[in-house]
Amino acid sequence: MNELEVKNLELVSDGYYVPLMEEFYTIQGEGFHTGKAAYFIRIGGCDVGCHWCDVKESWNASLHPPTHVNTIAENARNHADTVVVTGGEPLTWNMGPLTKALKQYKLKIHLETSGAYPLTGIWDWICLSPKKTKPPRDEWYQVANEVKIIVYNRHDLKWAEMHAERVSKDCALFLQPEWSKRNEVMPIITQYILENPKWRISLQTHKYIGIP
């Protein structure tokens, strides 16, 4: 790690700066809020290491410029009233300062997380997407508003049920085909949901319609 990368990581250590990979206004393509306009804030940094991750460029936080949370909040306020904080894994960092800055503008703040790190920040909606490489901490199960399981093969359905047993009864449950395997696993997911209607299907609709 070079001197600049070290300095950048030191700058983001308290949460008032975050390694910002990208921010953009689009339509939520997955899960419970599919189809809603939202401003996405993608935070760099992740060591969960999913082999099928479609944003591996987010993993190395030192590659993404430390950006002050007030700057991000000011950008977000000019778009939708809903913000989605995603990654990478946002909870690698202290999300308290960022969510506080966003709340100054009365924005609704949604989180997408693997749950691998402690909960920080104030959230209006939490999407928990557990990963086998680094499973969620216990604290996430009772605060999750939705669970989204990425299905790469049939065995992932057993993994899904493990987490469904731990969340609250009001938590929405989603199965989402991993994009590169969608043609193979879609029939499996369809049949499983017909047999287990507590689950719903989530599709990456933004990829189908060609938006970020």
N, CA, C and O of each residue as an XYZ file, in Angstrom:
848
protein
N       0.851     -1.194      0.000
C       0.000      0.000      0.000
C       0.885      1.242      0.000
O       1.786      1.368      0.830
N       0.626      2.165     -0.938
C       1.463      3.347     -1.020
C       1.014      4.408     -0.014
O       0.021      4.235      0.692
N       1.773      5.513      0.034
C       1.526      6.559      1.030
C       0.143      7.186      0.864
O      -0.525      7.471      1.858
N      -0.298      7.405     -0.384
C      -1.604      8.005     -0.622
C      -2.728      7.093     -0.148
O      -3.704      7.559      0.440
N      -2.593      5.794     -0.405
C      -3.618      4.841      0.022
C      -3.719      4.793      1.541
O      -4.821      4.714      2.086
N      -2.597      4.838      2.221
C      -2.586      4.853      3.682
C      -3.271      6.104      4.205
O      -4.068      6.037      5.140
N      -2.958      7.251      3.599
C      -3.546      8.528      4.019
C      -5.058      8.516      3.803
O      -5.807      9.015      4.643
N      -5.512      7.950      2.682
C      -6.942      7.881      2.405
C      -7.681      7.042      3.441
O      -8.767      7.409      3.888
N      -7.086      5.915      3.817
C      -7.719      5.051      4.806
C      -7.754      5.710      6.175
O      -8.704      5.511      6.931
N      -6.749      6.479      6.500
C      -6.748      7.210      7.767
C      -7.862      8.256      7.777
O      -8.487      8.495      8.811
N      -8.105      8.872      6.631
C      -9.099      9.934      6.525
C     -10.516      9.404      6.761
O     -11.358     10.114      7.310
N     -10.779      8.172      6.353
C     -12.135      7.625      6.481
C     -12.361      6.886      7.795
O     -13.431      6.315      8.003
N     -11.394      6.888      8.661
C     -11.472      6.063      9.869
C     -12.577      6.488     10.831
O     -13.074      5.651     11.584
N     -12.980      7.762     10.832
C     -13.989      8.208     11.799
C     -15.395      8.325     11.207
O     -16.344      8.635     11.926
N     -15.534      8.079      9.907
C     -16.849      8.083      9.285
C     -17.288      9.404      8.684
O     -18.293      9.447      7.974
N     -16.565     10.484      8.948
C     -16.962     11.775      8.378
C     -16.549     11.893      6.911
O     -17.085     12.712      6.165
N     -15.611     11.082      6.523
C     -15.292     10.859      5.112
C     -15.529      9.379      4.837
O     -15.247      8.532      5.684
N     -16.042      9.073      3.662
C     -16.204      7.677      3.272
C     -15.587      7.472      1.895
O     -15.564      8.400      1.086
N     -15.079      6.255      1.611
C     -14.525      5.986      0.282
C     -15.665      5.825     -0.722
O     -16.273      4.759     -0.829
N     -15.939      6.894     -1.447
C     -17.085      6.922     -2.354
C     -16.701      6.359     -3.715
O     -15.870      6.928     -4.423
N     -17.312      5.237     -4.071
C     -17.047      4.647     -5.384
C     -17.865      5.353     -6.459
O     -17.341      5.714     -7.512
N     -19.155      5.547     -6.184
C     -20.023      6.222     -7.146
C     -21.328      6.624     -6.468
O     -21.694      6.081     -5.425
N     -22.016      7.575     -7.068
C     -23.350      7.975     -6.625
C     -24.144      8.316     -7.869
O     -23.628      8.948     -8.791
N     -25.408      7.894     -7.896
C     -26.199      8.097     -9.104
C     -27.681      7.966     -8.789
O     -28.076      7.277     -7.848
N     -28.490      8.638     -9.592
C     -29.949      8.614     -9.461
C     -30.498      7.596    -10.449
O     -30.198      7.658    -11.642
N     -31.301      6.661     -9.957
C     -31.808      5.613    -10.831
C     -33.093      5.043    -10.247
O     -33.731      5.669     -9.401
N     -33.462      3.870    -10.698
C     -34.627      3.160    -10.179
C     -34.145      1.912     -9.460
O     -33.339      1.149     -9.993
N     -34.644      1.709     -8.248
C     -34.270      0.505     -7.504
C     -34.703     -0.720     -8.292
O     -35.869     -0.853     -8.661
N     -33.757     -1.609     -8.545
C     -34.047     -2.756     -9.394
C     -34.305     -4.056     -8.670
O     -34.696     -5.037     -9.302
N     -34.096     -4.100     -7.339
C     -34.163     -5.368     -6.622
C     -35.002     -5.265     -5.353
O     -35.184     -4.185     -4.790
N     -35.507     -6.418     -4.921
C     -36.104     -6.520     -3.601
C     -37.437     -5.814     -3.423
O     -38.164     -5.565     -4.385
N     -37.739     -5.498     -2.176
C     -39.047     -4.980     -1.779
C     -39.418     -3.679     -2.488
O     -40.581     -3.466     -2.828
N     -38.429     -2.810     -2.712
C     -38.706     -1.482     -3.255
C     -38.446     -1.378     -4.754
O     -38.252     -0.280     -5.276
N     -38.441     -2.512     -5.446
C     -38.245     -2.516     -6.894
C     -39.192     -1.532     -7.580
O     -40.389     -1.496     -7.294
N     -38.633     -0.739     -8.484
C     -39.427      0.188     -9.278
C     -39.482      1.595     -8.745
O     -40.017      2.482     -9.410
N     -38.937      1.829     -7.547
C     -38.974      3.163     -6.956
C     -37.725      3.963     -7.327
O     -36.626      3.413     -7.401
N     -37.901      5.245     -7.555
C     -36.765      6.127     -7.814
C     -35.941      6.256     -6.540
O     -36.491      6.362     -5.444
N     -34.624      6.246     -6.689
C     -33.752      6.344     -5.523
C     -32.383      6.858     -5.938
O     -31.947      6.679     -7.076
N     -31.717      7.501     -4.988
C     -30.350      7.978     -5.196
C     -29.420      6.967     -4.539
O     -29.484      6.749     -3.330
N     -28.556      6.352     -5.341
C     -27.667      5.308     -4.843
C     -26.310      5.887     -4.446
O     -25.714      6.678     -5.177
N     -25.848      5.481     -3.290
C     -24.525      5.862     -2.801
C     -23.745      4.564     -2.592
O     -24.040      3.797     -1.676
N     -22.759      4.326     -3.439
C     -21.986      3.085     -3.353
C     -20.658      3.355     -2.633
O     -19.817      4.126     -3.096
N     -20.507      2.699     -1.500
C     -19.322      2.876     -0.667
C     -18.287      1.804     -0.984
O     -18.624      0.626     -1.097
N     -17.026      2.210     -1.129
C     -15.949      1.266     -1.389
C     -15.514      0.546     -0.133
O     -15.649      1.055      0.980
N     -14.989     -0.649     -0.334
C     -14.467     -1.450      0.765
C     -15.327     -2.659      1.048
O     -16.492     -2.521      1.424
N     -14.758     -3.863      0.870
C     -15.487     -5.095      1.200
C     -14.496     -6.252      1.263
O     -13.672     -6.433      0.366
N     -14.591     -7.033      2.344
C     -13.745     -8.222      2.431
C     -14.592     -9.483      2.550
O     -14.095    -10.534      2.953
N     -15.878     -9.375      2.195
C     -16.757    -10.543      2.260
C     -16.388    -11.535      1.155
O     -16.416    -12.747      1.372
N     -16.045    -11.025     -0.022
C     -15.414    -11.841     -1.061
C     -16.298    -12.821     -1.799
O     -15.887    -13.960     -2.018
N     -17.511    -12.418     -2.198
C     -18.374    -13.303     -2.981
C     -17.772    -13.503     -4.382
O     -17.465    -12.531     -5.073
N     -17.610    -14.741     -4.785
C     -16.936    -14.994     -6.068
C     -17.755    -14.489     -7.244
O     -17.198    -14.203     -8.304
N     -19.084    -14.372     -7.075
C     -19.941    -13.923     -8.171
C     -20.254    -12.429     -8.109
O     -21.071    -11.944     -8.892
N     -19.634    -11.702     -7.210
C     -19.897    -10.264     -7.056
C     -19.739     -9.534     -8.389
O     -18.764     -9.745     -9.110
N     -20.715     -8.666     -8.712
C     -20.644     -7.937     -9.987
C     -20.071     -6.530     -9.828
O     -20.055     -5.754    -10.784
N     -19.599     -6.200     -8.621
C     -18.918     -4.913     -8.414
C     -17.620     -5.137     -7.625
O     -17.387     -4.502     -6.597
N     -16.801     -6.034     -8.118
C     -15.546     -6.343     -7.422
C     -14.609     -5.143     -7.364
O     -13.702     -5.096     -6.532
N     -14.829     -4.177     -8.247
C     -14.017     -2.974     -8.220
C     -14.274     -2.151     -6.958
O     -13.539     -1.209     -6.663
N     -15.303     -2.507     -6.229
C     -15.605     -1.797     -4.982
C     -14.802     -2.336     -3.800
O     -14.746     -1.688     -2.755
N     -14.193     -3.482     -3.940
C     -13.588     -4.163     -2.794
C     -12.454     -3.369     -2.157
O     -12.364     -3.292     -0.932
N     -11.595     -2.783     -2.973
C     -10.411     -2.072     -2.460
C     -10.781     -0.625     -2.166
O     -10.882      0.202     -3.073
N     -10.983     -0.331     -0.880
C     -11.430      1.011     -0.484
C     -10.426      2.093     -0.841
O     -10.810      3.234     -1.099
N      -9.158      1.753     -0.858
C      -8.123      2.761     -1.105
C      -8.168      3.305     -2.526
O      -7.536      4.319     -2.821
N      -8.909      2.641     -3.409
C      -9.013      3.108     -4.803
C     -10.071      4.190     -4.974
O     -10.156      4.809     -6.035
N     -10.877      4.425     -3.943
C     -12.008      5.328     -4.060
C     -11.810      6.558     -3.176
O     -11.441      6.426     -2.009
N     -12.051      7.747     -3.718
C     -11.688      8.987     -3.022
C     -12.471      9.215     -1.734
O     -13.697      9.104     -1.733
N     -11.786      9.531     -0.644
C     -12.487      9.903      0.590
C     -13.315     11.159      0.336
O     -12.788     12.181     -0.103
N     -14.607     11.074      0.613
C     -15.532     12.165      0.326
C     -16.293     12.521      1.592
O     -16.787     11.633      2.287
N     -16.393     13.809      1.900
C     -17.061     14.222      3.129
C     -18.553     13.913      3.056
O     -19.175     14.078      2.006
N     -19.121     13.466      4.165
C     -20.521     13.050      4.168
C     -21.465     14.208      3.861
O     -22.545     13.982      3.316
N     -21.091     15.430      4.194
C     -21.959     16.576      3.890
C     -22.068     16.808      2.390
O     -23.122     17.195      1.885
N     -20.971     16.569      1.685
C     -20.985     16.701      0.221
C     -21.920     15.668     -0.391
O     -22.691     15.980     -1.298
N     -21.851     14.444      0.106
C     -22.713     13.376     -0.407
C     -24.179     13.694     -0.127
O     -25.034     13.518     -0.995
N     -24.465     14.161      1.085
C     -25.852     14.478      1.457
C     -26.414     15.606      0.607
O     -27.578     15.565      0.208
N     -25.599     16.605      0.330
C     -26.048     17.724     -0.497
C     -26.354     17.267     -1.923
O     -27.302     17.746     -2.545
N     -25.552     16.346     -2.432
C     -25.826     15.799     -3.763
C     -27.140     15.017     -3.762
O     -27.948     15.138     -4.683
N     -27.340     14.225     -2.728
C     -28.519     13.360     -2.662
C     -29.807     14.154     -2.560
O     -30.812     13.762     -3.153
N     -29.808     15.247     -1.833
C     -31.033     16.016     -1.584
C     -31.631     16.584     -2.867
O     -32.818     16.907     -2.913
N     -30.813     16.704     -3.903
C     -31.275     17.289     -5.158
C     -31.992     16.289     -6.054
O     -32.403     16.620     -7.166
N     -32.139     15.062     -5.560
C     -32.758     14.024     -6.387
C     -33.973     13.447     -5.667
O     -34.857     14.201     -5.260
N     -34.036     12.149     -5.504
C     -35.202     11.522     -4.881
C     -35.207     11.729     -3.371
O     -34.209     12.141     -2.780
N     -36.359     11.433     -2.756
C     -36.423     11.529     -1.302
C     -35.982     10.228     -0.626
O     -36.004     10.114      0.600
N     -35.579      9.248     -1.445
C     -35.080      7.975     -0.928
C     -33.643      7.765     -1.378
O     -33.301      7.969     -2.543
N     -32.812      7.352     -0.429
C     -31.396      7.097     -0.690
C     -31.108      5.636     -0.365
O     -31.579      5.114      0.646
N     -30.338      4.983     -1.218
C     -29.902      3.610     -0.957
C     -28.389      3.616     -0.770
O     -27.640      4.000     -1.668
N     -27.956      3.186      0.405
C     -26.524      3.086      0.691
C     -26.123      1.637      0.494
O     -26.648      0.738      1.151
N     -25.183      1.420     -0.423
C     -24.791      0.065     -0.787
C     -23.285      0.004     -0.945
O     -22.583      0.953     -0.593
N     -22.781     -1.104     -1.472
C     -21.332     -1.232     -1.581
C     -20.934     -2.132     -2.717
O     -21.623     -2.271     -3.728
N     -19.778     -2.740     -2.500
C     -19.005     -2.978     -1.292
C     -19.869     -3.395     -0.117
O     -20.999     -3.861     -0.262
N     -19.281     -3.205      1.047
C     -19.991     -3.428      2.304
C     -19.928     -2.148      3.122
O     -18.914     -1.872      3.763
N     -21.018     -1.352      3.107
C     -21.010     -0.035      3.763
C     -20.634     -0.078      5.237
O     -19.996      0.845      5.744
N     -21.029     -1.154      5.934
C     -20.803     -1.214      7.373
C     -19.354     -1.550      7.731
O     -19.021     -1.725      8.903
N     -18.505     -1.638      6.721
C     -17.065     -1.672      6.979
C     -16.666     -0.403      7.730
O     -15.700     -0.389      8.492
N     -17.440      0.667      7.493
C     -17.162      1.986      8.054
C     -18.282      2.409      8.994
O     -19.374      1.842      8.977
N     -17.993      3.406      9.808
C     -19.000      3.981     10.697
C     -19.988      4.796      9.864
O     -19.624      5.827      9.298
N     -21.226      4.341      9.791
C     -22.236      4.996      8.970
C     -23.019      6.071      9.737
O     -23.913      6.703      9.175
N     -22.690      6.277     10.998
C     -23.378      7.289     11.794
C     -23.326      8.679     11.189
O     -24.376      9.295     11.008
N     -22.145      9.204     10.866
C     -22.069     10.554     10.298
C     -22.795     10.703      8.959
O     -23.427     11.730      8.714
N     -22.712      9.703      8.102
C     -23.377      9.797      6.803
C     -24.888      9.819      6.966
O     -25.558     10.660      6.367
N     -25.436      8.914      7.763
C     -26.889      8.885      7.916
C     -27.398     10.135      8.633
O     -28.492     10.615      8.336
N     -26.626     10.656      9.559
C     -27.017     11.902     10.233
C     -27.073     13.060      9.239
O     -27.986     13.884      9.283
N     -26.087     13.112      8.346
C     -26.057     14.168      7.328
C     -27.247     14.041      6.380
O     -27.845     15.049      6.005
N     -27.594     12.824      5.993
C     -28.730     12.609      5.095
C     -30.049     12.949      5.780
O     -30.961     13.482      5.149
N     -30.147     12.639      7.068
C     -31.379     12.903      7.810
C     -31.646     14.400      7.986
O     -32.789     14.802      8.201
N     -30.613     15.216      7.898
C     -30.814     16.666      7.972
C     -31.758     17.148      6.876
O     -32.438     18.163      7.026
N     -31.789     16.399      5.766
C     -32.641     16.760      4.636
C     -33.913     15.905      4.588
O     -34.620     15.875      3.581
N     -34.187     15.214      5.699
C     -35.407     14.398      5.831
C     -35.520     13.329      4.743
O     -36.611     13.025      4.262
N     -34.381     12.771      4.369
C     -34.360     11.716      3.363
C     -34.644     10.359      4.008
O     -34.275     10.119      5.157
N     -35.298      9.485      3.262
C     -35.484      8.102      3.704
C     -34.230      7.330      3.308
O     -33.795      7.385      2.157
N     -33.660      6.618      4.259
C     -32.365      5.983      4.019
C     -32.497      4.468      4.070
O     -32.875      3.896      5.093
N     -32.181      3.829      2.951
C     -32.213      2.371      2.855
C     -30.781      1.841      2.857
O     -29.877      2.472      2.308
N     -30.584      0.694      3.469
C     -29.266      0.066      3.552
C     -29.298     -1.302      2.901
O     -30.250     -2.062      3.079
N     -28.256     -1.615      2.149
C     -28.043     -2.960      1.639
C     -26.744     -3.475      2.240
O     -25.679     -2.899      2.016
N     -26.830     -4.566      3.008
C     -25.673     -5.042      3.753
C     -25.655     -6.560      3.859
O     -26.693     -7.219      3.795
N     -24.465     -7.092      4.019
C     -24.307     -8.522      4.289
C     -24.496     -8.822      5.775
O     -24.680     -9.975      6.164
N     -24.448     -7.771      6.602
C     -24.569     -7.955      8.040
C     -23.308     -8.479      8.702
O     -23.341     -8.915      9.853
N     -22.195     -8.438      7.980
C     -20.957     -8.993      8.513
C     -20.306     -8.110      9.572
O     -19.440     -8.568     10.318
N     -20.721     -6.842      9.641
C     -20.107     -5.892     10.571
C     -21.159     -5.307     11.506
O     -22.354     -5.414     11.228
N     -20.738     -4.691     12.607
C     -21.695     -4.125     13.567
C     -22.578     -3.050     12.938
O     -22.166     -2.346     12.016
N     -23.786     -2.941     13.451
C     -24.746     -1.963     12.979
C     -24.372     -0.570     13.456
O     -24.233     -0.334     14.656
N     -24.211      0.353     12.513
C     -24.040      1.771     12.819
C     -24.952      2.559     11.896
O     -25.295      2.088     10.812
N     -25.348      3.751     12.314
C     -26.197      4.587     11.485
C     -27.676      4.449     11.829
O     -28.078      3.575     12.596
N     -28.474      5.338     11.237
C     -29.923      5.372     11.433
C     -30.572      5.057     10.092
O     -30.328      5.743      9.100
N     -31.405      4.007     10.067
C     -31.924      3.507      8.800
C     -33.441      3.408      8.827
O     -34.036      3.064      9.849
N     -34.061      3.714      7.687
C     -35.500      3.550      7.546
C     -35.856      2.174      6.996
O     -36.970      1.688      7.190
N     -34.911      1.558      6.315
C     -35.152      0.231      5.734
C     -33.818     -0.494      5.642
O     -32.826      0.069      5.181
N     -33.801     -1.748      6.084
C     -32.575     -2.547      6.047
C     -32.819     -3.805      5.232
O     -33.671     -4.626      5.574
N     -32.065     -3.947      4.154
C     -32.062     -5.169      3.358
C     -30.828     -5.971      3.749
O     -29.698     -5.554      3.496
N     -31.055     -7.117      4.363
C     -29.973     -8.000      4.783
C     -29.792     -9.079      3.733
O     -30.721     -9.828      3.431
N     -28.574     -9.155      3.171
C     -28.278    -10.166      2.156
C     -27.112    -11.021      2.649
O     -25.956    -10.725      2.344
N     -27.403    -12.070      3.402
C     -26.352    -12.891      4.020
C     -25.459    -13.580      2.993
O     -25.921    -14.031      1.944
N     -24.189    -13.648      3.316
C     -23.221    -14.301      2.452
C     -22.495    -15.418      3.220
O     -22.159    -15.257      4.394
N     -22.261    -16.541      2.546
C     -21.657    -17.697      3.200
C     -20.221    -17.439      3.629
O     -19.755    -18.001      4.621
N     -19.526    -16.601      2.895
C     -18.116    -16.350      3.190
C     -17.911    -15.589      4.495
O     -16.854    -15.688      5.118
N     -18.929    -14.824      4.910
C     -18.850    -14.063      6.157
C     -20.280    -13.792      6.625
O     -20.830    -12.730      6.332
N     -20.883    -14.730      7.342
C     -22.295    -14.638      7.716
C     -22.609    -13.435      8.604
O     -21.709    -12.847      9.204
N     -23.888    -13.073      8.685
C     -24.294    -11.911      9.483
C     -24.043    -12.098     10.980
O     -24.035    -13.218     11.490
N     -23.842    -10.995     11.655
C     -23.802    -10.978     13.109
C     -25.229    -11.132     13.631
O     -26.190    -10.785     12.946
N     -25.355    -11.648     14.836
C     -26.674    -11.931     15.405
C     -27.580    -10.713     15.448
O     -28.793    -10.839     15.284
N     -27.010     -9.537     15.664
C     -27.807     -8.327     15.869
C     -28.661     -7.944     14.668
O     -29.631     -7.201     14.815
N     -28.315     -8.444     13.475
C     -29.001     -8.003     12.262
C     -30.371     -8.640     12.069
O     -31.237     -8.061     11.414
N     -30.572     -9.813     12.628
C     -31.796    -10.550     12.307
C     -33.071     -9.859     12.775
O     -34.095     -9.938     12.096
N     -33.029     -9.196     13.902
C     -34.235     -8.552     14.423
C     -34.464     -7.153     13.862
O     -35.537     -6.582     14.060
N     -33.493     -6.599     13.176
C     -33.671     -5.255     12.611
C     -33.896     -5.282     11.103
O     -34.255     -4.259     10.518
N     -33.692     -6.431     10.464
C     -33.843     -6.521      9.009
C     -35.304     -6.382      8.605
O     -36.178     -7.042      9.165
N     -35.561     -5.515      7.625
C     -36.900     -5.378      7.055
C     -37.128     -6.358      5.909
O     -38.258     -6.761      5.632
N     -36.050     -6.727      5.258
C     -36.124     -7.756      4.225
C     -34.836     -8.563      4.221
O     -33.765     -8.058      4.556
N     -34.961     -9.812      3.838
C     -33.802    -10.676      3.612
C     -33.793    -11.041      2.140
O     -34.804    -11.467      1.582
N     -32.638    -10.866      1.521
C     -32.494    -11.171      0.088
C     -31.360    -12.180     -0.070
O     -30.193    -11.871      0.173
N     -31.725    -13.380     -0.477
C     -30.746    -14.450     -0.649
C     -30.421    -14.589     -2.133
O     -31.313    -14.771     -2.961
N     -29.135    -14.500     -2.455
C     -28.702    -14.712     -3.839
C     -28.560    -16.211     -4.067
O     -27.831    -16.893     -3.347
N     -29.261    -16.712     -5.069
C     -29.282    -18.157     -5.333
C     -28.369    -18.465     -6.513
O     -28.626    -18.071     -7.651
N     -27.302    -19.177     -6.201
C     -26.331    -19.594     -7.214
C     -26.548    -21.058     -7.605
O     -26.290    -21.464     -8.738
N     -27.028    -21.834     -6.636
C     -27.342    -23.243     -6.888
C     -28.422    -23.702     -5.905
O     -28.831    -22.942     -5.027
N     -28.873    -24.925     -6.055
C     -29.986    -25.436     -5.247
C     -29.675    -25.419     -3.753
O     -30.575    -25.208     -2.939
N     -28.433    -25.634     -3.389
C     -28.064    -25.671     -1.980
C     -28.334    -24.333     -1.293
O     -28.524    -24.292     -0.077
N     -28.352    -23.251     -2.048
C     -28.591    -21.931     -1.455
C     -29.996    -21.814     -0.872
O     -30.251    -20.923     -0.062
N     -30.903    -22.689     -1.264
C     -32.251    -22.666     -0.698
C     -32.227    -23.114      0.768
O     -32.986    -22.596      1.588
N     -31.367    -24.063      1.094
C     -31.202    -24.471      2.497
C     -30.599    -23.323      3.301
O     -31.005    -23.068      4.435
N     -29.638    -22.641      2.709
C     -29.019    -21.463      3.332
C     -30.081    -20.394      3.587
O     -30.081    -19.741      4.630
N     -30.976    -20.228      2.629
C     -32.039    -19.239      2.771
C     -32.932    -19.550      3.967
O     -33.273    -18.651      4.736
N     -33.311    -20.804      4.127
C     -34.196    -21.182      5.221
C     -33.544    -20.993      6.582
O     -34.226    -20.693      7.562
N     -32.236    -21.167      6.650
C     -31.518    -20.936      7.906
C     -31.724    -19.520      8.404
O     -31.881    -19.291      9.603
N     -31.724    -18.573      7.484
C     -31.870    -17.170      7.867
C     -33.336    -16.789      8.053
O     -33.657    -15.949      8.895
N     -34.215    -17.394      7.282
C     -35.642    -17.110      7.425
C     -36.130    -17.482      8.822
O     -37.044    -16.848      9.349
N     -35.534    -18.495      9.419
C     -35.925    -18.927     10.761
C     -35.529    -17.932     11.839
O     -36.054    -17.981     12.952
N     -34.613    -17.034     11.522
C     -34.058    -16.149     12.548
C     -34.600    -14.724     12.515
O     -34.449    -13.982     13.486
N     -35.222    -14.341     11.421
C     -35.701    -12.959     11.316
C     -37.095    -12.825     11.932
O     -37.732    -13.828     12.254
N     -37.567    -11.583     12.094
C     -38.892    -11.349     12.650
C     -39.958    -11.797     11.667
O     -39.688    -11.956     10.477
N     -41.178    -12.000     12.170
C     -42.264    -12.496     11.324
C     -42.683    -11.475     10.268
O     -43.316    -11.834      9.275
N     -42.336    -10.214     10.476
C     -42.714     -9.161      9.519
C     -41.662     -8.934      8.438
O     -41.860     -8.102      7.552
N     -40.568     -9.647      8.496
C     -39.479     -9.463      7.532
C     -39.868    -10.076      6.185
O     -40.289    -11.232      6.125
N     -39.729     -9.310      5.113
C     -40.022     -9.810      3.770
C     -38.878    -10.697      3.292
O     -37.711    -10.369      3.501
N     -39.204    -11.817      2.652
C     -38.209    -12.810      2.247
C     -38.132    -12.892      0.723
O     -39.144    -13.082      0.047
N     -36.904    -12.743      0.189
C     -36.707    -12.743     -1.256
C     -35.613    -13.726     -1.674
O     -34.587    -13.867     -1.009
N     -35.863    -14.390     -2.778
C     -34.852    -15.213     -3.444
C     -34.525    -14.545     -4.773
O     -35.419    -14.226     -5.556
N     -33.236    -14.339     -5.017
C     -32.817    -13.635     -6.239
C     -31.789    -14.474     -6.986
O     -30.759    -14.829     -6.413
N     -32.043    -14.799     -8.250
C     -31.064    -15.573     -9.009
C     -29.778    -14.780     -9.239
O     -29.813    -13.598     -9.584
N     -28.663    -15.442     -9.045
C     -27.381    -14.817     -9.389
C     -27.371    -14.622    -10.902
O     -27.704    -15.538    -11.654
N     -26.992    -13.441    -11.337
C     -27.213    -13.021    -12.728
C     -26.647    -14.000    -13.743
O     -27.324    -14.338    -14.714
N     -25.423    -14.460    -13.540
C     -24.795    -15.340    -14.532
C     -25.433    -16.732    -14.567
O     -25.236    -17.484    -15.522
N     -26.194    -17.069    -13.529
C     -26.827    -18.382    -13.442
C     -28.359    -18.304    -13.573
O     -29.061    -19.285    -13.328
N     -28.854    -17.145    -13.955
C     -30.293    -16.925    -13.887
C     -31.098    -17.939    -14.689
O     -32.163    -18.363    -14.241
N     -30.619    -18.338    -15.861
C     -31.383    -19.274    -16.684
C     -31.429    -20.668    -16.059
O     -32.394    -21.411    -16.242
N     -30.369    -21.011    -15.315
C     -30.316    -22.321    -14.679
C     -31.135    -22.383    -13.400
O     -31.816    -23.373    -13.133
N     -31.065    -21.315    -12.613
C     -31.702    -21.376    -11.287
C     -33.122    -20.827    -11.255
O     -33.843    -21.054    -10.284
N     -33.537    -20.114    -12.291
C     -34.886    -19.548    -12.273
C     -35.966    -20.611    -12.121
O     -36.881    -20.424    -11.319
N     -35.900    -21.731    -12.863
C     -36.935    -22.758    -12.665
C     -36.911    -23.329    -11.250
O     -37.961    -23.667    -10.703
N     -35.733    -23.441    -10.656
C     -35.615    -23.957     -9.294
C     -36.274    -23.007     -8.302
O     -37.014    -23.430     -7.414
N     -35.992    -21.714     -8.469
C     -36.573    -20.705     -7.583
C     -38.092    -20.652     -7.753
O     -38.830    -20.595     -6.770
N     -38.547    -20.671     -8.990
C     -39.988    -20.597     -9.258
C     -40.726    -21.728     -8.560
O     -41.726    -21.497     -7.880
N     -40.242    -22.935     -8.726
C     -40.900    -24.082     -8.109
C     -40.840    -23.998     -6.588
O     -41.799    -24.350     -5.900
N     -39.718    -23.535     -6.074
C     -39.561    -23.457     -4.617
C     -40.546    -22.461     -4.011
O     -41.128    -22.723     -2.958
N     -40.734    -21.321     -4.673
C     -41.659    -20.311     -4.153
C     -43.104    -20.807     -4.237
O     -43.912    -20.510     -3.357
N     -43.432    -21.551     -5.279
C     -44.773    -22.128     -5.365
C     -45.038    -23.083     -4.213
O     -46.165    -23.186     -3.728
N     -43.997    -23.778     -3.781
C     -44.128    -24.725     -2.671
C     -43.951    -24.056     -1.316
O     -44.381    -24.587     -0.292
N     -43.311    -22.877     -1.315
C     -43.023    -22.155     -0.067
C     -43.375    -20.679     -0.263
O     -42.482    -19.845     -0.415
N     -44.669    -20.353     -0.259
C     -45.104    -19.004     -0.655
C     -44.754    -17.880      0.307
O     -45.098    -16.727      0.047
N     -44.083    -18.182      1.404
C     -43.584    -17.093      2.257
C     -42.475    -16.324      1.543
O     -42.187    -15.178      1.888
N     -41.858    -16.956      0.554
C     -40.793    -16.323     -0.220
C     -41.364    -15.583     -1.425
O     -42.424    -15.938     -1.939
N     -40.641    -14.542     -1.872
C     -40.964    -13.845     -3.115
C     -39.716    -13.875     -4.004
O     -38.606    -14.119     -3.530
N     -39.919    -13.627     -5.279
C     -38.775    -13.569     -6.186
C     -38.320    -12.116     -6.349
O     -39.136    -11.200     -6.447
N     -37.016    -11.931     -6.376
C     -36.414    -10.634     -6.684
C     -35.582    -10.799     -7.937
O     -34.767    -11.716     -8.038
N     -35.789     -9.915     -8.883
C     -35.008     -9.933    -10.122
C     -34.204     -8.646    -10.227
O     -34.621     -7.608     -9.714
N     -33.066     -8.708    -10.881
C     -32.277     -7.503    -11.115
C     -32.867     -6.782    -12.332
O     -32.306     -6.796    -13.428
N     -34.016     -6.154    -12.093
C     -34.755     -5.563    -13.211
C     -33.993     -4.442    -13.887
O     -34.212     -4.175    -15.069
N     -33.090     -3.770    -13.154
C     -32.311     -2.697    -13.770
C     -31.427     -3.224    -14.886
O     -31.147     -2.510    -15.849
N     -30.983     -4.477    -14.761
C     -30.162     -5.063    -15.827
C     -31.013     -5.416    -17.039
O     -30.556     -5.305    -18.177
N     -32.228     -5.833    -16.800
C     -33.124     -6.157    -17.907
C     -33.492     -4.916    -18.717
O     -33.614     -4.979    -19.940
N     -33.668     -3.788    -18.028
C     -34.111     -2.577    -18.745
C     -32.957     -1.640    -19.100
O     -33.165     -0.589    -19.706
N     -31.725     -2.034    -18.712
C     -30.541     -1.296    -19.168
C     -30.271      0.004    -18.476
O     -29.887      0.982    -19.116
N     -30.470      0.038    -17.141
C     -30.118      1.234    -16.370
C     -29.135      0.844    -15.272
O     -29.001     -0.342    -14.970
N     -28.433      1.823    -14.655
C     -27.455      1.494    -13.612
C     -28.089      0.794    -12.419
O     -27.394      0.454    -11.462
